[in-house]
């Protein structure tokens, strides 16, 4: 299993919007093939910092989703609430 982790700084007052937008995208019509599940974490120490952790069957599945026209549209919507994208990590699940 492939894990994709990305952190974001969300604009002031847009935390709920970010979470709801992400949940809507990944749980409704747009749930892509290969996405097993995901979690959203809110940093306790840094205000407005969130982590999106996605569990995929493979990196190829994630890459295919990100290449889709629907995802590109979602990226444009998400830019409205994101102040800054921080770091991205790619991991393989061991346990």
C-alpha positions in Angstrom: 0.0 0.0 0.0 1.2 3.5 -0.9 0.7 6.5 1.4 0.7 10.1 0.2 1.0 12.7 2.9 0.8 16.5 2.2 0.6 19.4 4.6 -1.2 22.7 4.0 -1.5 26.1 5.7 -5.1 27.0 5.3 -6.3 30.7 5.2 -7.5 32.2 8.4 -11.1 31.1 9.1 -11.2 28.5 6.3 -10.3 25.4 8.3 -13.9 24.0 8.2 -14.2 24.9 4.5 -10.9 23.0 3.7 -12.0 19.9 5.6 -15.5 19.9 4.1 -14.2 20.5 0.6 -11.7 17.7 0.9 -14.3 15.3 2.3 -16.8 16.1 -0.4 -14.2 15.6 -3.1 -12.9 12.2 -1.8 -16.1 10.7 -0.5 -18.6 11.5 -3.2 -18.7 11.2 -6.9 -14.9 11.7 -7.2 -13.7 8.8 -5.1 -11.0 7.6 -7.5 -10.1 4.0 -8.2 -7.4 2.8 -6.0 -8.0 5.2 -3.0 -8.5 3.0 0.0 -9.1 5.7 2.6 -7.8 9.0 3.9 -7.5 11.0 7.1 -7.2 14.7 7.7 -5.2 15.9 10.7 -5.1 19.4 12.3 -1.7 20.3 13.8 -1.9 21.1 17.5 1.1 23.4 17.5 0.8 25.4 14.4 -2.4 27.4 13.7 -4.2 26.6 10.4 -1.9 23.7 9.5 -3.5 20.5 8.2 -2.2 17.2 7.0 -3.9 15.1 4.4 -2.9 11.4 4.6 -4.2 9.2 1.7 -3.8 5.4 1.5 -3.7 4.1 -2.1 -3.4 0.7 -3.6 -0.5 2.1 -5.7 1.3 5.3 -6.6 0.1 4.8 -10.2 -3.5 5.0 -9.0 -2.8 8.3 -7.2 -0.9 9.7 -10.2 -3.9 8.7 -12.5 -6.3 10.6 -10.3 -4.1 13.7 -10.2 -3.8 13.7 -14.0 -7.6 13.8 -14.3 -9.5 16.9 -15.5 -11.8 16.6 -12.4 -8.8 16.8 -10.0 -7.4 19.8 -11.9 -10.8 21.6 -11.4 -10.8 20.6 -7.7 -7.3 22.0 -7.3 -8.6 25.4 -8.6 -11.4 25.3 -6.0 -9.0 24.3 -3.2 -6.7 27.2 -4.0 -9.4 29.5 -2.6 -8.8 28.2 1.0 -5.1 27.2 0.9 -2.6 29.8 1.9 0.5 27.6 1.3 1.3 24.0 0.5 4.1 22.8 2.8 5.7 19.4 2.4 4.8 16.2 0.6 5.9 12.7 1.7 5.5 9.4 -0.1 5.6 6.3 2.0 5.0 2.6 1.9 2.9 1.0 4.7 5.0 -1.5 6.6 2.6 -2.5 9.4 
